[in-house]
Structure formats: C-alpha cells, structure tokens
Amino acid sequence: MTFEEAVKKLKESGNIISMPRMTILRYVLNNKTHHTAESIYEALKSEYPNISIATIYNTMKLFAEKGIVKQLMIDEGKVYYDSNTYPHYHFKCKICGKIYDVEIPACSELNNMKEIDGHQIDEAHIYFYGICKDCLNKEKSG
C-alpha cells in the first residue's frame, strides 16, 4: 500500500490525519521490516522527541484495524506489524529473532481460500520457526 492510499483509507473512515500519525505511517511504509511499537518508538524518538509510546501503540492499532498493516503474533508477548498486507508467510529465527517474509509455492492455493468446512475465512497466519541462513552460516564458520 502506498502512503497516499493509506491516507485516503484513513480519511474515508473519518480518522484525523495528525502529524504523529503521518510520521509513523511514513516510517512504517518506508522501512520494510517487521516492527513492534517499541522499535518504532526507538527509531523515531530522537527526531520526534514529543512522540509517545502510547501514541505509537494507538496508531498501530488503528492502522491494523484499517488494513494498512497486519498484526503478527509470531512471538509470545509481542505484537509485530507488517506493512506488506498481501498474502504471505513468515519465518522466525530461533537464534537471532529476525522475522522474514517467505513465499511458499505449495501454499499459494491457501491465499485464495474463502471458506473451509463451511467456515468463512477472513485471514490466515502461518508461521515457520527455525534457524535462518545467516545464523546457519555463522555456526558453520565459527
């Protein structure tokens, strides 16, 4: 989703387009990683010292409700946000903790499923856990 599309979505649903929201939106869309509210706060606090962690939590919750980001519950006790809202899967390294977007060709059929056993599917989350290639290479060389 582009910045303009996200702003339009917020305006159409009657949300205020405040400077903190636009700052957070720009950051999230320009930094294609899997963010937590805390990581966004750490990245923005030096440039925007008046921004609060509560503002970031509330803004990210709003963005998730409006479909601007997706919430990931890949880690117990932490909520991650992904600005890639297209169907895809995630892999989390058990050593470094990094989260990767992964495409699984065999699972592409799942992206088009609208129901299963008579149940309506609104969204699906599939998480893979293991050791990333960077950590595997470190183990081999070290």
N, CA and C of each residue as an Amber inpcrd file, in Angstrom:
protein
   426
   0.8510000  -1.1730000   0.0000000   0.0000000   0.0000000   0.0000000
   0.8990000   1.2390000   0.0000000   0.5040000   2.2130000  -0.7760000
   1.2760000   3.4480000  -0.8270000   0.8480000   4.3790000   0.3040000
   1.6650000   5.3820000   0.5420000   1.3500000   6.3890000   1.5510000
   0.0190000   7.0600000   1.2230000  -0.1630000   7.4260000  -0.0370000
  -1.3900000   8.1110000  -0.4590000  -2.6270000   7.2300000  -0.2560000
  -2.5070000   5.9480000  -0.5910000  -3.6320000   5.0220000  -0.3990000
  -3.9800000   4.8860000   1.0780000  -2.9630000   4.8240000   1.9260000
  -3.1990000   4.7000000   3.3650000  -3.8700000   5.9480000   3.9220000
  -3.4150000   7.1140000   3.5080000  -4.0220000   8.3680000   3.9660000
  -5.4730000   8.4340000   3.5140000  -5.7320000   8.0580000   2.2740000
  -7.1030000   8.0560000   1.7490000  -8.0000000   7.1270000   2.5720000
  -7.4760000   5.9550000   2.8990000  -8.2380000   4.9910000   3.7010000
  -8.5680000   5.5720000   5.0770000  -7.6250000   6.2600000   5.6880000
  -7.8630000   6.8870000   6.9930000  -8.9010000   8.0010000   6.8790000
  -8.7530000   8.8530000   5.8600000  -9.7000000   9.9650000   5.6750000
 -11.1090000   9.4610000   5.4240000 -11.2340000   8.4340000   4.5750000
 -12.5590000   7.8990000   4.2330000 -13.2720000   7.3090000   5.4440000
 -12.5070000   6.8440000   6.4150000 -13.1390000   6.2700000   7.6080000
 -13.2720000   7.3030000   8.7250000 -13.0060000   8.5870000   8.3980000
 -13.2470000   9.6630000   9.3520000 -12.1620000   9.8630000  10.3910000
 -10.9850000   9.3220000  10.1660000  -9.9000000   9.4890000  11.1290000
  -9.1390000  10.7830000  10.9070000  -8.6660000  11.3460000  11.9820000
  -7.8770000  12.5750000  11.9260000  -6.5060000  12.2520000  11.3520000
  -6.0550000  13.1030000  10.4650000  -4.7460000  12.9320000   9.8420000
  -3.7600000  13.8500000  10.5820000  -3.2730000  13.3650000  11.7160000
  -2.3850000  14.1650000  12.5550000  -0.9320000  13.9830000  12.1310000
  -0.0910000  14.9070000  12.5570000   1.3370000  14.8350000  12.2440000
   1.9660000  13.5520000  12.8220000   1.6860000  13.1800000  14.0880000
   2.2680000  11.9250000  14.5860000   1.8420000  10.7070000  13.7660000
   0.5860000  10.6480000  13.3720000   0.1220000   9.5170000  12.5600000
   0.8480000   9.4730000  11.2190000   1.0140000  10.6370000  10.5890000
   1.6920000  10.6700000   9.2980000   3.1690000  10.3030000   9.4330000
   3.7840000  10.7190000  10.5350000   5.1860000  10.3930000  10.7990000
   5.3490000   8.8830000  10.9620000   4.4710000   8.2870000  11.7440000
   4.5230000   6.8380000  11.9650000   4.2320000   6.1010000  10.6680000
   3.2380000   6.5530000   9.9320000   2.8830000   5.9180000   8.6610000
   4.0520000   5.9560000   7.6840000   4.6830000   7.1060000   7.5360000
   5.8390000   7.2260000   6.6350000   6.9470000   6.2550000   7.0460000
   7.2250000   6.2190000   8.3420000   8.2960000   5.3460000   8.8270000
   7.9840000   3.8720000   8.5230000   6.7810000   3.4520000   8.8460000
   6.4030000   2.0420000   8.6650000   6.4240000   1.6470000   7.1910000
   5.9300000   2.5110000   6.3220000   5.8900000   2.1900000   4.8970000
   7.2620000   2.2860000   4.2320000   8.1430000   3.1270000   4.7490000
   9.4780000   3.2830000   4.1720000  10.5000000   2.2960000   4.7130000
  10.2160000   1.6600000   5.8300000  11.1350000   0.7080000   6.4600000
  10.4650000  -0.6530000   6.4870000  10.7140000  -1.4170000   5.4580000
  10.0160000  -2.6880000   5.2470000  10.5890000  -3.8050000   6.1230000
  10.3720000  -3.6480000   7.4200000  10.7430000  -4.7110000   8.3540000
   9.4990000  -5.0460000   9.1570000   9.6420000  -5.9410000  10.0830000
   8.5290000  -6.3040000  10.9580000   8.7210000  -5.5350000  12.2680000
   7.8990000  -4.5230000  12.4530000   8.0510000  -3.5660000  13.5420000
   7.2690000  -3.9710000  14.7810000   7.7740000  -3.5740000  15.9330000
   6.9810000  -3.5380000  17.1530000   6.7550000  -2.0610000  17.4660000
   5.8070000  -1.7750000  18.3300000   5.5980000  -0.3830000  18.7310000
   6.8780000   0.1690000  19.3530000   7.5660000  -0.6710000  20.1160000
   8.8080000  -0.2460000  20.7660000   9.9030000   0.0800000  19.7490000
  10.0240000  -0.7280000  18.7010000  11.0720000  -0.4710000  17.7030000
  10.7690000   0.8030000  16.9120000   9.4990000   1.0700000  16.6770000
   9.1160000   2.3140000  16.0000000   9.4500000   3.5060000  16.8940000
   9.1210000   3.3810000  18.1680000   9.4150000   4.4490000  19.1280000
  10.9200000   4.7380000  19.1710000  11.7230000   3.6830000  19.2700000
  13.1830000   3.8550000  19.3230000  13.7120000   4.5380000  18.0660000
  13.1410000   4.2040000  16.9270000  13.5930000   4.7860000  15.6650000
  13.1990000   6.2570000  15.5280000  12.0710000   6.6440000  16.1090000
  11.5420000   7.9970000  15.8970000  11.8220000   8.9850000  17.0270000
  12.1320000   8.5030000  18.2200000  12.1750000   9.3940000  19.3830000
  13.2450000  10.4870000  19.2960000  14.3830000  10.2220000  18.6550000
  15.4100000  11.2690000  18.5850000  14.9970000  12.3970000  17.6360000
  14.3420000  12.0430000  16.5370000  13.9060000  13.0530000  15.5800000
  12.5980000  13.7300000  16.0040000  11.7580000  12.9870000  16.7310000
  10.4640000  13.4960000  17.1900000  10.3440000  13.2450000  18.6990000
  11.0220000  14.0560000  19.5190000  11.0720000  13.7950000  20.9610000
   9.7160000  13.8810000  21.6740000   8.7350000  14.5310000  21.0670000
   7.4210000  14.6400000  21.6970000   6.5140000  13.4460000  21.4350000
   6.9500000  12.5250000  20.5850000   6.1060000  11.3660000  20.2860000
   6.1620000  10.3910000  21.4650000   5.0220000   9.8560000  21.8260000
   4.9760000   8.9420000  22.9770000   4.7510000   7.5070000  22.5110000
   5.1520000   6.5870000  23.3480000   4.9470000   5.1650000  23.0500000
   3.4410000   4.8630000  22.9760000   2.6420000   5.5350000  23.7950000
   1.1830000   5.3330000  23.7640000   0.6100000   5.7540000  22.4130000
   1.1050000   6.8450000  21.8650000   0.6570000   7.3000000  20.5410000
   0.9780000   6.2470000  19.4950000   2.1540000   5.6630000  19.5960000
   2.5490000   4.6470000  18.6170000   1.6770000   3.4060000  18.7630000
   1.4510000   2.9370000  19.9890000   0.5650000   1.7810000  20.1950000
  -0.8150000   2.0450000  19.6080000  -1.3920000   3.1890000  19.9390000
  -2.7400000   3.5140000  19.4610000  -2.7900000   3.6660000  17.9440000
  -1.7670000   4.2800000  17.3850000  -1.7170000   4.4770000  15.9330000
  -1.5790000   3.1470000  15.2090000  -0.7060000   2.2750000  15.6990000
  -0.5220000   0.9750000  15.0490000  -1.7860000   0.1200000  15.1700000
  -2.4730000   0.2250000  16.2800000  -3.7490000  -0.4930000  16.4350000
  -4.7520000   0.0100000  15.3920000  -4.8300000   1.3220000  15.2180000
  -5.7140000   1.9170000  14.2110000  -5.3220000   1.4550000  12.8120000
  -4.0240000   1.4970000  12.4960000  -3.5620000   1.0680000  11.1770000
  -3.9270000  -0.3910000  10.9190000  -3.8250000  -1.2300000  11.9290000
  -4.1970000  -2.6430000  11.7740000  -5.6970000  -2.7770000  11.5270000
  -6.4980000  -2.0320000  12.2690000  -7.9560000  -2.0700000  12.0890000
  -8.3610000  -1.6280000  10.6870000  -7.6310000  -0.6960000  10.1120000
  -7.9530000  -0.1520000   8.7830000  -7.2900000  -0.9370000   7.6530000
  -6.5160000  -1.9740000   7.9930000  -5.8970000  -2.8000000   6.9590000
  -4.6470000  -2.2000000   6.3370000  -4.0760000  -1.2050000   6.9890000
  -2.8570000  -0.5710000   6.4910000  -1.6390000  -1.4300000   6.8340000
  -1.6960000  -2.0850000   7.9780000  -0.6750000  -3.0470000   8.3850000
  -1.3880000  -4.3060000   8.8700000  -0.6300000  -5.3900000   8.9490000
  -1.1470000  -6.6240000   9.5440000  -0.4270000  -6.8670000  10.8530000
  -1.1730000  -7.3660000  11.8120000  -0.5630000  -7.7440000  13.0850000
  -0.0540000  -9.1750000  12.9860000   1.1340000  -9.3850000  13.5170000
   1.7050000 -10.7250000  13.5830000   1.8380000 -11.1260000  15.0420000
   1.3820000 -12.3010000  15.3630000   1.5220000 -12.8330000  16.7180000
   2.5100000 -13.9900000  16.6900000   3.6350000 -13.7590000  16.0580000
   4.6350000 -14.7940000  15.8330000   5.4790000 -15.0460000  17.0830000
   5.4400000 -14.1170000  18.0270000   6.2580000 -14.1810000  19.2240000
   5.3570000 -13.9870000  20.4360000   5.4700000 -14.8670000  21.4150000
   4.6540000 -14.7370000  22.6180000   4.9170000 -13.4050000  23.3120000
   3.8680000 -12.6850000  23.6090000   4.0010000 -11.4500000  24.3560000
   4.3630000 -10.2230000  23.5430000   4.5800000 -10.3670000  22.2310000
   4.9180000  -9.2270000  21.3820000   3.9980000  -9.2060000  20.1780000
   3.6210000  -8.0170000  19.7840000   2.8640000  -7.8460000  18.5510000
   3.7970000  -7.1800000  17.5520000   3.9190000  -7.7860000  16.3920000
   4.6930000  -7.2080000  15.3000000   3.7140000  -6.6860000  14.2580000
   4.1530000  -5.6910000  13.4990000   3.3280000  -5.1080000  12.4530000
   4.0580000  -5.2340000  11.1270000   3.3170000  -5.6110000  10.1070000
   3.8780000  -5.8190000   8.7740000   3.1180000  -4.9300000   7.8000000
   3.8490000  -4.0680000   7.0840000   3.1840000  -3.1900000   6.1090000
   2.9120000  -3.9020000   4.7860000   3.4210000  -5.1140000   4.6380000
   3.1010000  -5.9350000   3.4690000   1.7880000  -6.6580000   3.7810000
   0.6980000  -6.1440000   3.2500000  -0.6230000  -6.6960000   3.5760000
  -1.0800000  -7.7650000   2.5910000  -0.2340000  -8.0600000   1.5960000
  -0.5810000  -9.1120000   0.6410000  -0.3220000 -10.4760000   1.2750000
  -1.0660000 -11.5100000   0.8730000  -0.8960000 -12.8330000   1.4910000
   0.5330000 -13.3560000   1.3400000   1.1280000 -13.6610000   2.4680000
   2.4510000 -14.2770000   2.5030000   2.6540000 -14.8940000   3.8790000
   3.7630000 -15.5650000   4.0620000   4.0290000 -16.2880000   5.2950000
   5.2780000 -15.7370000   5.9650000   5.5080000 -16.1550000   7.2000000
   6.6260000 -15.6230000   7.9720000   7.4620000 -16.7420000   8.5800000
   8.7570000 -16.4620000   8.6650000   9.7300000 -17.3590000   9.2730000
  10.4560000 -16.5680000  10.3600000  10.5530000 -17.1600000  11.5670000
  11.2760000 -16.5030000  12.6620000  12.4460000 -17.3680000  13.0820000
  13.6140000 -16.7440000  13.1170000  14.8330000 -17.4490000  13.5290000
  14.8460000 -17.5960000  15.0490000  15.0790000 -18.8110000  15.5090000
  15.1270000 -19.0850000  16.9480000  16.4190000 -18.5870000  17.5870000
  17.4090000 -18.2490000  16.7780000  18.6850000 -17.7810000  17.3320000
  18.7420000 -16.2520000  17.3780000  18.5930000 -15.5950000  16.2320000
  18.7320000 -14.1240000  16.1950000  17.4040000 -13.3930000  16.3890000
  16.2860000 -14.0870000  16.2190000  14.9750000 -13.4760000  16.4180000
  14.4400000 -12.7080000  15.2310000  15.1960000 -12.6580000  14.1500000
  14.7590000 -11.9180000  12.9650000  13.5710000 -12.6210000  12.3040000
  12.6590000 -11.8150000  11.7600000  11.4770000 -12.3310000  11.0710000
  11.6220000 -12.0460000   9.5880000  11.3710000 -13.0450000   8.7730000
  11.4960000 -12.9400000   7.3220000  10.1440000 -13.2050000   6.6720000
   9.8560000 -12.4930000   5.5790000   8.7330000 -12.8540000   4.7150000
   9.1990000 -14.0230000   3.8670000   8.3590000 -15.0440000   3.7360000
   8.7030000 -16.1810000   2.8880000   7.5290000 -16.5070000   1.9830000
   7.8600000 -16.9120000   0.7870000   6.8520000 -17.3530000  -0.1830000
   6.9480000 -18.8710000  -0.2760000   5.8390000 -19.5310000  -0.1530000
   5.7810000 -20.9850000  -0.2190000   4.8870000 -21.3620000  -1.3960000
   5.4720000 -21.7340000  -2.5430000   4.6490000 -22.0310000  -3.7190000
   3.5690000 -23.0790000  -3.4550000   3.8810000 -24.0830000  -2.6640000
   2.9040000 -25.1420000  -2.3900000   1.7090000 -24.6230000  -1.6020000
   1.8610000 -23.4860000  -0.9270000   0.7770000 -22.9200000  -0.1200000
   0.0010000 -21.8220000  -0.8370000   0.3660000 -21.5150000  -2.0720000
  -0.2760000 -20.3930000  -2.7600000  -1.7810000 -20.5990000  -2.9110000
  -2.2190000 -21.8350000  -2.9660000  -3.6500000 -22.1220000  -3.0460000
  -4.3930000 -21.6180000  -1.8170000  -3.7200000 -21.6050000  -0.6760000
  -4.3440000 -21.1310000   0.5650000  -4.7510000 -19.6650000   0.4640000
  -4.0130000 -18.8790000  -0.2960000  -4.2970000 -17.4540000  -0.4210000
  -5.6660000 -17.1810000  -1.0150000  -6.1990000 -18.1180000  -1.7860000
  -7.4830000 -17.9180000  -2.4500000  -8.6520000 -18.5810000  -1.7280000
  -8.3790000 -19.2670000  -0.6320000  -9.4590000 -19.9460000   0.0930000
 -10.3560000 -18.9340000   0.7870000 -11.6390000 -19.0860000   0.5990000
 -12.6190000 -18.1950000   1.2280000 -13.4000000 -18.8980000   2.3330000
 -13.3690000 -20.2340000   2.3100000 -14.0600000 -20.9910000   3.3530000
 -13.3990000 -22.3470000   3.5160000 -13.6050000 -22.9350000   4.7010000
 -13.1000000 -24.2720000   4.9890000 -14.1090000 -24.9610000   5.8990000
 -14.5560000 -26.1180000   5.4810000 -15.5640000 -26.8810000   6.2250000
 -16.7800000 -26.0370000   6.5920000 -17.1850000 -25.1350000   5.6880000
 -18.3500000 -24.2910000   5.9160000 -18.0660000 -23.0320000   6.7170000
 -16.8280000 -22.8530000   7.1710000 -16.4390000 -21.6680000   7.9360000
 -15.8790000 -20.6130000   6.9810000 -16.2890000 -19.3640000   7.1620000
 -15.7630000 -18.2590000   6.3500000 -14.3580000 -17.9080000   6.8210000
 -13.4230000 -17.7940000   5.8980000 -12.0480000 -17.4090000   6.2240000
 -11.8780000 -15.9220000   5.9350000 -11.5060000 -15.1640000   6.9510000
 -11.2320000 -13.7380000   6.7770000  -9.7360000 -13.4750000   6.6310000
  -8.9290000 -14.2530000   7.3380000  -7.4820000 -14.1340000   7.2140000
  -6.8440000 -15.4010000   7.7670000  -5.5960000 -15.6200000   7.3900000
  -4.8620000 -16.7930000   7.8610000  -3.4350000 -16.3820000   8.1830000
  -2.8640000 -17.0120000   9.1940000  -1.4830000 -16.7510000   9.5790000
  -0.7580000 -18.0860000   9.6740000   0.3270000 -18.1940000   8.9520000
   1.1510000 -19.3880000   9.0340000   2.5620000 -18.9260000   9.3670000
   3.0920000 -19.4510000  10.4600000   4.4220000 -19.0790000  10.9220000
   5.3310000 -20.2930000  10.9010000   6.5490000 -20.0760000  10.4510000
   7.5860000 -21.1080000  10.4720000   8.6670000 -20.6520000  11.4360000
   9.2320000 -21.5900000  12.1830000  10.2960000 -21.2970000  13.1340000
  11.4750000 -22.2090000  12.8370000  12.6690000 -21.6830000  12.9740000
  13.8600000 -22.4820000  12.7420000  15.0910000 -21.6170000  12.8680000
  16.1100000 -21.9360000  12.0930000  17.3580000 -21.1830000  12.1210000
  17.5650000 -20.5700000  10.7390000  17.7460000 -19.2520000  10.7090000
  17.9020000 -18.5510000   9.4250000  19.2470000 -18.8830000   8.7890000
  19.3440000 -18.5870000   7.5040000  20.5700000 -18.9180000   6.7630000
  21.7820000 -18.1590000   7.2900000  21.5920000 -16.9170000   7.7730000
  22.7180000 -16.1700000   8.3270000  23.2670000 -16.8440000   9.5850000
  22.3800000 -17.2670000  10.4600000  22.8170000 -17.9470000  11.6960000
  23.4190000 -19.3120000  11.3760000  22.8620000 -20.0130000  10.3860000
  23.4360000 -21.2900000   9.9750000  24.8650000 -21.1100000   9.4540000
  25.0690000 -20.0510000   8.6470000  26.4100000 -19.7660000   8.1170000
  27.3880000 -19.4190000   9.2350000  26.9170000 -18.6710000  10.2390000
  27.7760000 -18.3360000  11.3840000  28.1830000 -19.5910000  12.1440000
  27.2200000 -20.5120000  12.3170000  27.5210000 -21.7710000  13.0240000
  28.5670000 -22.5900000  12.2590000  28.4200000 -22.6430000  10.9480000
  29.3440000 -23.4250000  10.1040000  30.7420000 -22.8300000  10.1260000
  30.8300000 -21.4880000  10.1030000  32.1380000 -20.8500000  10.0160000
  32.7770000 -20.6040000  11.3750000  31.9820000 -20.7610000  12.4220000
  32.5330000 -20.3550000  13.6880000  32.7000000 -21.3430000  14.7350000
